[in-house]
Amino acid sequence: MKLTRFVLLVFAVSVLSLAACAKAGSDDDDDVSFDGGGNGDGGGGQCANCGAGAMCCSSFCTDTQTNRNNCGACGNVCDDVTANGCSTGMCVCNFGPACSSGSTCCDTGCKNLDADPQNCGVCGRPCGAMETCTAGECVCAATGGECAGSTSCCSTGCVETASDTQNCGSCGTTCDLGDVCAGGACDCAFTCPVPLPIGSKVTCCGDGCFDICSDVGHCGGCAATSCATCTLGGCDDDPPDFLNCFFPPI
């Protein structure tokens, strides 16, 4: 009989202990899991007590001072076009004010991609030196349109720099008078003979090939002369041009 009473007493103590533990666990859960909406979650949040500057957004403690998806308030999402971050609870572009409507936040700031020649259509895409940005497309400033095929945009319009003597190889590169532009390089329009012996220098000029060391009409160079005699590039009594006539052409 005494053994039976002892067993019943131990059982009763165990039941009471379990009940007390269950009650304590329930109270702890209330303290940790529910904050009663005190951090801005509308009264039904399930965040732990959030620290200073944080709010309970979608059951997570969120720093609304820096979070792009909850900037300044839960659910306030910073627009990817006009901002690239959140600072002090405000959407910003490169730590400055967010861009206004019609502008895009680029690495260099707020830009109008429809008209900015350094950010045309896309951030960081520059137009050419003679181009402008129109409706987000780089176009030739002289024509207002895109240059077709292999032509390049120059100050005079779209030109073929492979053959244009005023823009040979690049805009503004002008060939000498009488030369032609072939493959983007200025060249003589004539096929001159191979260099003659020392004392002679055949040169391609605008109106043909001339030995500038002896030709009275082009004595010493391609410029027209009217000499009675041309000796080693010296017209009449002028001193000879030894440097020109005793060195082979480059």
C-alpha atoms as one frame of an Amber mdcrd trajectory, in Angstrom:
protein
   0.000   0.000   0.000   2.800   2.436   0.869   4.507   1.619  -2.459   1.322
   2.345  -4.368   0.897   5.747  -2.686   4.523   6.624  -3.462   4.074   5.787
  -7.178   0.881   7.891  -7.357   2.681  10.805  -5.693   5.577  10.655  -8.178
   3.114  10.530 -11.126   1.208  13.565  -9.855   4.394  15.605  -9.443   5.495
  14.698 -13.001   2.164  15.783 -14.519   2.252  19.121 -12.692   5.851  19.753
 -13.850   4.971  19.085 -17.502   2.003  21.428 -17.330   4.151  24.177 -15.851
   6.748  23.775 -18.631   4.094  23.914 -21.326   2.679  27.148 -19.865   6.158
  28.711 -19.711   6.897  27.778 -23.364   3.641  29.333 -24.512   4.464  32.621
 -22.749   7.981  32.697 -24.298   6.565  32.197 -27.799   4.216  35.128 -27.310
   7.101  37.367 -26.240   9.376  36.422 -29.197   7.036  35.855 -32.096   4.506
  38.703 -31.741   5.288  42.336 -31.340   1.681  43.519 -31.490   2.333  45.620
 -34.608   4.575  48.056 -32.771   7.082  48.110 -35.665   4.714  49.037 -38.428
   3.294  45.715 -39.614  -0.365  46.636 -39.159  -0.843  44.801 -35.882  -0.514
  41.258 -37.222   3.236  40.881 -37.753   5.298  37.956 -36.595   8.740  39.626
 -36.266  10.846  39.552 -33.163  11.350  42.956 -31.589  13.098  44.876 -34.410
  15.948  47.194 -33.612  16.017  50.953 -34.019  15.356  52.112 -37.595  13.903
  48.746 -38.630  10.299  47.848 -39.393   8.500  44.551 -39.685   7.810  44.061
 -43.413   6.305  40.776 -44.591   7.326  39.067 -41.334  10.963  40.216 -41.587
  12.763  42.966 -39.726  13.830  45.367 -42.484  16.063  48.433 -42.461  13.780
  50.783 -44.356  16.559  53.363 -44.458  18.544  51.343 -47.023  16.275  48.585
 -48.402  15.299  49.271 -52.041  12.158  47.145 -51.805  11.002  48.825 -48.595
  12.497  52.292 -48.810  11.154  54.582 -46.084   8.114  52.340 -45.592   7.116
  48.735 -46.116   6.311  48.024 -49.760   7.783  51.246 -51.162   9.915  49.866
 -54.025  12.527  52.113 -55.708  12.067  52.221 -59.477  14.985  50.546 -61.276
  14.880  53.176 -64.037  15.054  56.329 -61.937  17.019  55.063 -58.915  19.793
  52.622 -58.084  19.610  52.622 -54.301  17.897  53.652 -51.073  19.535  56.043
 -48.613  18.068  57.563 -45.432  14.697  56.158 -46.409  14.656  57.840 -49.842
  15.142  56.399 -53.328  18.366  57.818 -54.803  20.480  57.789 -57.957  24.180
  57.589 -57.084  23.381  58.990 -53.609  21.686  62.029 -55.169  17.951  62.603
 -55.739  16.137  59.992 -57.796  15.746  60.916 -61.467  12.642  62.688 -62.689
  10.274  61.100 -65.176  11.867  60.816 -68.611  15.396  60.393 -67.224  17.300
  57.199 -66.487  19.717  56.607 -63.620  23.136  55.782 -65.136  26.512  55.377
 -63.446  27.228  59.017 -64.294  23.883  60.349 -63.036  20.441  61.054 -64.450
  20.482  61.029 -68.268  17.972  61.485 -71.065  18.681  58.402 -73.181  16.649
  59.834 -76.062  18.990  62.782 -76.562  22.267  62.297 -74.663  25.105  61.611
 -77.182  27.184  59.963 -74.422  24.331  57.688 -73.292  22.255  57.169 -76.424
  19.480  54.623 -75.994  21.498  52.790 -73.334  23.598  54.027 -70.434  27.254
  54.300 -71.432  26.794  54.067 -75.230  28.425  57.116 -76.891  27.755  58.346
 -80.414  30.540  59.102 -82.889  32.322  62.448 -83.108  30.084  63.714 -85.918
  26.910  62.042 -84.673  24.055  63.193 -82.491  21.464  61.263 -80.477  17.888
  61.397 -81.751  15.111  59.274 -80.225  17.723  57.001 -78.653  19.593  56.379
 -81.923  22.975  57.735 -83.041  22.525  59.556 -86.346  24.797  61.661 -88.547
  24.448  65.278 -87.467  24.824  66.570 -91.035  21.989  64.447 -92.434  19.847
  63.559 -89.437  19.897  59.889 -90.397  22.081  56.815 -90.063  24.939  56.289
 -92.519  24.355  53.246 -94.695  26.776  50.477 -95.542  30.469  51.247 -95.136
  30.031  55.013 -95.212  31.133  57.127 -92.266  29.582  60.247 -90.777  31.717
  63.340 -91.395  30.966  67.052 -91.124  29.809  67.071 -94.745  27.546  64.035
 -94.377  27.900  60.313 -94.997  31.037  59.609 -97.042  32.993  56.608 -98.248
  36.337  57.176 -96.515  37.925  54.390 -98.548  37.768  56.537-101.704  36.852
  60.139-100.767  39.850  62.429-101.434  38.519  64.994 -98.910  38.062  62.379
 -96.204  40.567  59.660 -97.063  40.767  56.994 -94.371  39.195  59.339 -91.823
  37.101  62.487 -91.725  39.070  65.591 -92.708  42.106  63.815 -94.200  42.591
  65.507 -97.592  44.760  64.110-100.358  47.142  66.350-102.321  45.870  67.853
-105.527  45.865  65.226-108.255  46.175  62.286-105.862  43.513  59.651-105.526
  42.160  57.898-102.430  42.400  54.139-102.697  41.654  51.785 -99.835  41.570
  54.712 -97.409  45.055  55.956 -98.385  46.109  58.843-100.605  48.073  57.716
-103.661  49.335  59.075-106.948  46.892  58.980-109.799  49.734  57.946-112.097
  52.055  54.980-112.202  55.532  56.490-112.086  58.642  54.659-113.295  61.095
  53.196-110.849  63.679  55.642-109.452  66.538  56.466-111.832  70.230  56.567
-110.824  71.532  58.993-108.204  70.928  62.560-109.238  67.386  61.872-110.326
  64.138  61.745-108.364  60.927  60.925-110.197  57.958  62.241-108.238  54.226
  61.886-108.724  52.573  65.288-108.998  49.002  66.243-109.667  49.464  66.380
-113.415  51.881  63.489-113.930  55.273  62.030-113.025  58.270  64.361-113.168
  61.977  64.185-112.416  62.157  67.110-110.017  65.958  67.112-110.257  65.985
  67.992-113.948  62.501  68.999-115.142  62.364  72.761-115.805  58.582  72.791
-115.238  58.798  71.128-111.804  62.313  71.890-110.641  62.925  70.887-107.024
  59.313  69.773-106.398  55.804  69.443-107.782  55.160  73.204-107.771  55.199
  74.635-111.286  58.434  76.429-112.266  59.655  78.176-115.411  63.382  77.566
-115.381  65.783  77.838-118.285  67.773  75.029-116.729  67.194  72.661-113.772
  70.356  71.163-112.331  70.012  68.725-109.463  66.795  70.451-108.406  68.284
  73.941-108.684  66.405  76.308-110.983  68.765  78.451-113.135  71.163  80.045
-110.637  69.598  78.485-107.514  71.868  76.108-105.570  71.351  72.384-106.205
  69.080  70.403-103.902  71.526  67.644-103.011  69.307  66.263-100.223  66.446
  65.706-102.655  68.428  64.440-105.605  71.019  62.218-103.952  68.686  60.239
-101.694  66.201  57.708-103.032  62.536  58.506-102.538  60.852  57.146 -99.430
